[in-house]
Amino acid sequence: LQMDYNSDSYLDNNSMDLIWNQNAIISNNQVNTVNHNFVNNSANYYQPFPMQPFYQPYNSMQYLEPQEHVYETEQENYSDNQEGDLERLDESIVLGQGLNNNDVKEILQNFNEQQAYEKSLNTKAYHDSWQNTLNNLKENFDEYSYIHNNPYNEQLSKDKIIDYYSKGIELYNNGKVNEAILAFEAEVQRNEENSDCWNMLGICHGENDEDAKAIQCHKKTLEYDQYNLNSLLALGISYCNEMDSVNALESLKAWVKHNPMFYGLEIQPDEYSDGTLIDEVVQLMLEVSQLSPNDVDVKIVLGVLYNVTGDYPNAVECFEFALKERPSDYSLSNKLGATLANSNRSTEAISHYVKALEIRPSYARGWLNLGIAYANLNKHEYAAKAYIQALNLNPSAKHIWGYLRTVLVCMREYKLVELTNNEDINKIA
């Protein structure tokens, strides 16, 4: 996605000033901490940024499996080189002591056998340790982890009349997403079967750019209300962000199957059908779009589906149609921007991210996407500011630190890079 732009003509400075200053999270002095000494040839140090499904992909569990044969090959090559050097060294020493060649060969053979034995032990220990870690991750992946020391839990023990779901809705509508999460968590701990509360908790985590947690919450929603269309769509989007296309397609398929508007709809395979899940869902959604060509929700689902399949031009058309009907929907502006960015159109994406942030300045995902778009255009200073805003809004989004380090390296701000190692936003901002 690296592109070369020599001017700032594509930037709307008035819009950007509004975004930086509206509900400002970092002061002017803090913003100026990011040095303006941009080096024109920093592209030489640039590393490509990932695609933006509706933010940036998160490696799914299947990518965590160790490649045993690769590991062993690398270890063997490394050990072979080491042993070659050691053989030459030992041979010179031993011969110097007056031993003959047979003695040398025996010593070296014993040494090599010992090295091979130790290497096998280390390899086994490595894989055993890795497998234990992986098993623990898989066991805990579906378990939602609550925030410790939640002040609403203390109030809950004193006053059971407070409706924390309504409190969370109020906080969310006011842009206080982190506080809303605390309220929603307090409510589901009191009433775990509150599917609407789980749904809102998932939406909050999605806005905070934490799709793994969002997936856990939406799955909880569907555990108690399998016909919750909002959670089915949100689950499909989060799976898309997680690069889990199979579960994304299953979620979008369930959205159609459980939608009363399309009850009983069945698709007959045609001569071009290949029997795959993706073909089935595409055919299903095309039929749905013919039945309800002007339905905004159908357009959104179809846009997400086109993102899964990589058909970005059609996805752009769907989101543009939906945005005309819902111009104040900041999440739609973000989806359109992310789709454009995936189409190597980061310049166009920026205006949609800016629009989303004008509507909701506390939108952490929007700030992250804005930063990625600027980074793709080698506008590293703007990218750094956007990443810092996202981290201020959600300090627990650890993956954003990686993006910030990359742009700081591109700017040759190595002192600031060192500060990021502690992942303390107060030191960098």
C-alpha distance (Angstrom), angle and dihedral (degrees) to the residues before:
residue distance angle dihedral
L1 . . .
Q2 3.78 . .
M3 3.80 111.1 .
D4 3.78 132.9 176.6
Y5 3.80 117.3 -127.0
N6 3.79 120.8 170.0
S7 3.77 99.0 -172.4
D8 3.79 139.8 46.7
S9 3.79 92.9 -134.0
Y10 3.78 91.5 120.2
L11 3.81 92.0 60.4
D12 3.76 120.8 95.3
N13 3.80 98.1 -146.6
N14 3.79 94.1 -172.5
S15 3.78 90.6 53.4
M16 3.78 91.6 46.8
D17 3.79 92.8 49.6
L18 3.78 88.5 51.9
I19 3.78 91.5 51.1
W20 3.82 95.0 47.2
N21 3.80 92.5 47.7
Q22 3.80 103.3 35.5
N23 3.80 109.2 97.3
A24 3.79 84.7 -15.4
I25 3.75 115.2 -150.9
I26 3.76 98.1 -173.8
S27 3.77 124.1 40.3
N28 3.78 126.6 -123.7
N29 3.78 90.5 -102.0
Q30 3.77 89.9 52.3
V31 3.77 92.0 48.8
N32 3.80 90.4 50.8
T33 3.78 89.4 55.9
V34 3.79 85.9 82.0
N35 3.78 98.4 80.7
H36 3.80 117.4 -122.5
N37 3.79 93.8 -143.5
F38 3.77 95.1 115.1
V39 3.80 112.5 -179.4
N40 3.79 111.6 -139.7
N41 3.76 94.4 -146.8
S42 3.79 93.5 50.7
A43 3.79 87.6 112.6
N44 3.78 85.3 83.1
Y45 3.80 87.5 69.8
Y46 3.78 95.5 41.2
Q47 3.78 120.9 123.4
P48 3.83 116.6 -161.4
F49 3.78 115.7 -103.9
P50 3.78 122.1 -131.0
M51 3.76 125.7 -99.3
Q52 3.78 118.9 -89.9
P53 3.81 113.2 -128.7
F54 3.79 91.3 171.7
Y55 3.74 92.4 -36.2
Q56 3.79 121.5 -19.9
P57 3.78 129.8 -42.5
Y58 3.75 123.1 -96.2
N59 3.80 117.9 -149.8
S60 3.79 109.3 -107.5
M61 3.77 123.8 -138.5
Q62 3.80 95.9 -96.2
Y63 3.79 89.8 67.8
L64 3.79 91.5 58.8
E65 3.81 95.4 71.1
P66 3.81 109.0 112.2
Q67 3.79 116.8 -120.4
E68 3.79 97.1 -127.8
H69 3.78 97.3 -174.1
V70 3.80 91.7 49.9
Y71 3.78 91.5 48.9
E72 3.77 93.1 49.6
T73 3.80 93.1 46.3
E74 3.78 91.5 52.1
Q75 3.79 90.6 47.3
E76 3.79 91.7 48.9
N77 3.79 93.0 50.0
Y78 3.76 90.9 48.3
S79 3.80 93.0 46.3
D80 3.81 92.5 45.5
N81 3.78 90.2 55.3
Q82 3.78 91.4 46.7
E83 3.78 93.2 47.7
G84 3.80 91.4 48.7
D85 3.78 90.4 55.8
L86 3.80 92.2 44.2
E87 3.80 91.9 49.9
R88 3.76 91.5 56.2
L89 3.79 91.6 46.3
D90 3.81 95.0 46.4
E91 3.78 92.4 45.5
S92 3.79 92.7 55.6
I93 3.77 92.2 47.5
V94 3.79 96.3 45.6
L95 3.80 95.2 44.9
G96 3.77 87.6 51.0
Q97 3.79 88.0 60.7
G98 3.81 91.1 58.5
L99 3.83 99.5 -103.6
N100 3.79 118.9 144.9
N101 3.80 126.8 -120.1
N102 3.83 94.2 -97.5
D103 3.79 90.5 56.3
V104 3.79 89.8 49.4
K105 3.81 92.6 50.5
E106 3.83 91.8 49.8
I107 3.79 92.1 49.2
L108 3.77 92.2 47.7
Q109 3.82 92.1 46.6
N110 3.80 90.9 53.1
F111 3.78 89.7 46.7
N112 3.82 92.7 50.9
E113 3.81 92.3 47.5
Q114 3.80 90.2 51.2
Q115 3.81 91.0 48.5
A116 3.81 91.6 49.7
Y117 3.81 91.1 49.2
E118 3.81 92.9 50.2
K119 3.78 90.5 46.3
S120 3.81 91.6 53.4
L121 3.79 90.3 50.8
N122 3.79 91.7 50.0
T123 3.80 92.2 47.8
K124 3.80 92.2 50.0
A125 3.80 91.9 46.5
Y126 3.78 90.3 49.8
H127 3.79 93.8 51.8
D128 3.81 93.6 42.7
S129 3.80 90.0 52.0
W130 3.79 91.7 46.3
Q131 3.81 93.3 48.7
N132 3.80 91.7 50.5
T133 3.80 90.5 50.8
L134 3.80 91.8 47.1
N135 3.81 92.5 49.3
N136 3.80 90.4 51.6
L137 3.80 90.7 49.8
K138 3.80 91.9 50.6
E139 3.80 92.3 47.2
N140 3.80 92.8 51.0
F141 3.79 98.2 37.5
D142 3.81 94.4 93.0
E143 3.79 95.4 41.4
Y144 3.78 113.5 98.5
S145 3.79 111.9 -135.0
Y146 3.80 114.0 -144.3
I147 3.79 123.2 -144.4
H148 3.79 112.3 -100.7
N149 3.81 121.9 -124.5
N150 3.80 93.5 22.3
P151 3.83 105.3 -178.5
Y152 3.80 90.7 -150.8
N153 3.80 89.9 61.6
E154 3.78 89.5 59.0
Q155 3.81 90.3 51.7
L156 3.79 89.1 45.7
S157 3.80 91.7 62.0
K158 3.79 90.0 52.2
D159 3.79 101.2 40.1
K160 3.80 121.1 26.5
I161 3.79 93.8 177.0
I162 3.83 96.3 74.6
D163 3.80 113.4 105.7
Y164 3.79 102.0 -138.4
Y165 3.78 92.3 -179.4
S166 3.80 90.9 62.6
K167 3.79 89.5 42.8
G168 3.79 89.5 53.5
I169 3.81 91.8 49.6
E170 3.81 89.8 52.3
L171 3.81 92.2 49.9
Y172 3.79 92.1 45.8
N173 3.80 93.1 50.9
N174 3.81 88.6 51.8
G175 3.80 91.1 54.0
K176 3.82 95.1 -107.8
V177 3.78 95.0 130.5
N178 3.81 98.6 161.4
E179 3.79 92.3 51.5
A180 3.79 90.0 45.9
I181 3.81 89.0 55.5
L182 3.82 89.6 56.1
A183 3.81 91.6 50.8
F184 3.80 93.8 46.9
E185 3.80 91.2 47.8
A186 3.79 90.8 52.1
E187 3.80 89.9 51.7
V188 3.82 96.8 49.6
Q189 3.78 90.4 46.5
R190 3.79 87.0 57.2
N191 3.81 95.3 39.2
E192 3.78 111.1 18.4
E193 3.82 92.7 -179.8
N194 3.82 93.4 63.6
S195 3.80 96.3 117.3
D196 3.81 94.2 179.5
C197 3.78 89.8 56.1
W198 3.81 92.2 50.1
N199 3.80 88.3 50.0
M200 3.80 92.7 53.3
L201 3.80 90.9 45.3
G202 3.80 88.4 54.9
I203 3.80 91.8 48.8
C204 3.82 89.9 52.3
H205 3.79 92.5 52.1
G206 3.79 89.5 47.8
E207 3.79 91.1 54.2
N208 3.79 88.5 48.2
D209 3.81 88.7 54.7
E210 3.78 96.2 -113.7
D211 3.78 104.1 126.4
A212 3.81 96.3 167.9
K213 3.80 90.0 62.8
A214 3.79 91.1 41.4
I215 3.81 90.1 55.7
Q216 3.80 91.5 51.4
C217 3.81 90.9 52.3
H218 3.81 96.1 46.2
K219 3.79 90.7 48.5
K220 3.81 87.4 53.7
T221 3.81 89.0 50.9
L222 3.79 91.4 53.4
E223 3.79 91.0 45.8
Y224 3.80 87.9 66.8
D225 3.82 99.2 26.5
Q226 3.79 114.4 24.7
Y227 3.82 91.3 178.9
N228 3.80 96.0 60.2
L229 3.81 99.4 126.7
N230 3.80 94.2 -171.9
S231 3.80 91.7 58.0
L232 3.80 93.0 44.4
L233 3.81 90.9 54.9
A234 3.81 93.3 42.5
L235 3.81 89.5 48.6
G236 3.80 90.4 52.7
I237 3.80 90.7 51.0
S238 3.80 93.2 48.6
Y239 3.79 91.7 48.5
C240 3.79 88.2 50.0
N241 3.79 89.2 53.3
E242 3.79 89.4 48.8
M243 3.83 89.5 53.6
D244 3.81 88.9 -118.6
S245 3.79 98.0 137.8
V246 3.82 96.3 170.7
N247 3.80 95.1 57.2
A248 3.81 90.1 39.7
L249 3.80 90.1 56.4
E250 3.81 92.2 45.0
S251 3.82 90.1 52.4
L252 3.81 93.0 49.9
K253 3.80 90.2 46.8
A254 3.82 90.0 51.5
W255 3.82 89.1 50.0
V256 3.82 89.0 61.5
K257 3.81 95.9 40.1
H258 3.81 93.2 50.8
N259 3.81 95.7 41.8
P260 3.83 109.4 104.9
M261 3.82 89.6 -147.5
F262 3.80 89.6 67.4
Y263 3.78 101.2 32.4
G264 3.80 112.0 156.1
L265 3.78 94.7 11.3
E266 3.78 110.6 153.8
I267 3.78 128.8 -179.0
Q268 3.78 120.6 -142.3
P269 3.81 112.2 -147.3
D270 3.78 113.2 -115.1
E271 3.79 130.0 -153.5
Y272 3.80 91.0 -84.5
S273 3.81 96.0 52.2
D274 3.78 115.6 113.5
G275 3.81 97.6 -168.6
T276 3.81 95.4 -116.3
L277 3.78 124.7 135.9
I278 3.78 92.4 -116.5
D279 3.80 91.6 52.5
E280 3.81 90.8 48.9
V281 3.81 93.8 50.8
V282 3.81 93.5 44.3
Q283 3.81 91.5 50.9
L284 3.80 90.2 46.4
M285 3.80 93.6 51.1
L286 3.79 93.4 45.6
E287 3.80 88.9 54.4
V288 3.81 90.4 48.0
S289 3.80 91.6 49.9
Q290 3.81 89.8 53.6
L291 3.80 91.0 51.3
S292 3.83 92.7 47.7
P293 3.82 106.9 20.7
N294 3.82 94.5 165.1
D295 3.80 99.7 41.3
V296 3.80 108.5 122.4
D297 3.81 95.0 -153.6
V298 3.80 90.4 52.3
K299 3.80 89.5 52.1
I300 3.79 90.9 50.8
V301 3.80 93.0 49.6
L302 3.79 89.9 46.7
G303 3.82 89.8 49.8
V304 3.80 90.9 53.0
L305 3.80 90.0 48.1
Y306 3.80 91.5 51.8
N307 3.80 88.5 51.8
V308 3.80 89.8 53.8
T309 3.79 90.7 51.1
G310 3.82 93.4 42.8
D311 3.81 94.1 -117.0
Y312 3.79 94.1 137.6
P313 3.84 99.4 165.1
N314 3.81 91.3 59.5
A315 3.80 90.7 42.3
V316 3.82 89.4 54.6
E317 3.82 90.6 52.2
C318 3.80 91.6 51.1
F319 3.80 94.6 49.7
E320 3.80 92.6 44.2
F321 3.81 89.5 54.0
A322 3.81 91.7 48.2
L323 3.82 92.4 46.4
K324 3.81 91.7 55.0
E325 3.80 88.0 58.0
R326 3.80 94.5 42.1
P327 3.81 106.5 29.4
S328 3.81 93.7 163.4
D329 3.81 94.7 55.1
Y330 3.80 102.0 110.5
S331 3.81 92.7 -173.1
L332 3.82 88.9 59.3
S333 3.80 90.7 51.7
N334 3.79 87.8 51.7
K335 3.81 92.5 49.4
L336 3.79 91.1 50.6
G337 3.81 90.9 47.8
A338 3.82 92.5 49.4
T339 3.80 91.4 48.9
L340 3.80 91.2 51.0
A341 3.80 90.6 47.9
N342 3.80 89.7 52.9
S343 3.80 87.1 53.7
N344 3.82 92.2 58.2
R345 3.80 89.0 -103.1
S346 3.80 99.5 119.0
T347 3.81 92.4 144.6
E348 3.80 90.6 61.6
A349 3.81 91.4 42.0
I350 3.80 93.3 60.4
S351 3.81 94.9 67.3
H352 3.82 90.4 54.4
Y353 3.80 92.5 49.0
V354 3.79 89.4 49.6
K355 3.79 90.2 50.9
A356 3.80 91.0 51.0
L357 3.81 91.2 50.4
E358 3.79 92.6 47.4
I359 3.79 87.4 58.9
R360 3.82 95.6 41.0
P361 3.82 115.2 16.5
S362 3.82 90.8 179.7
Y363 3.81 92.1 63.8
A364 3.83 102.4 122.0
R365 3.79 93.9 -176.4
G366 3.79 90.3 53.9
W367 3.81 91.5 52.8
L368 3.80 91.5 49.7
N369 3.80 92.7 49.2
L370 3.79 90.2 47.8
G371 3.79 89.3 53.0
I372 3.80 92.5 49.9
A373 3.81 91.0 49.8
Y374 3.82 91.7 51.6
A375 3.80 90.6 46.4
N376 3.80 90.2 52.6
L377 3.81 87.2 55.7
N378 3.83 92.1 47.7
K379 3.81 90.4 -112.8
H380 3.78 90.4 135.9
E381 3.79 98.1 163.8
Y382 3.80 92.0 56.6
A383 3.80 89.1 44.3
A384 3.82 91.6 53.4
K385 3.80 91.4 51.8
A386 3.79 91.5 50.3
Y387 3.81 92.9 48.7
I388 3.80 90.9 49.7
Q389 3.80 89.8 52.2
A390 3.80 90.7 50.8
L391 3.81 91.3 50.0
N392 3.78 91.6 48.5
L393 3.79 89.2 54.0
N394 3.80 94.3 45.7
P395 3.81 115.1 15.5
S396 3.81 90.5 176.6
A397 3.83 92.2 67.1
K398 3.80 92.6 97.7
H399 3.80 95.2 173.5
I400 3.81 91.1 69.2
W401 3.81 89.9 68.5
G402 3.80 88.4 68.0
Y403 3.79 91.3 57.0
L404 3.80 91.2 47.2
R405 3.81 92.6 51.1
T406 3.79 91.1 51.0
V407 3.79 95.5 54.4
L408 3.81 91.8 43.6
V409 3.80 89.0 54.5
C410 3.81 88.9 49.8
M411 3.82 87.7 53.1
R412 3.83 90.2 47.1
E413 3.80 89.7 -124.3
Y414 3.78 92.6 146.3
K415 3.81 95.6 162.1
L416 3.78 89.0 57.6
V417 3.80 89.6 47.1
E418 3.82 88.7 57.9
L419 3.80 90.0 51.5
T420 3.79 91.2 56.2
N421 3.80 91.2 62.5
N422 3.81 90.0 79.1
E423 3.83 90.5 49.6
D424 3.79 90.4 -138.5
I425 3.79 109.1 146.6
N426 3.80 91.7 -164.4
K427 3.81 90.4 64.0
I428 3.79 96.2 48.3
A429 3.82 100.4 38.4
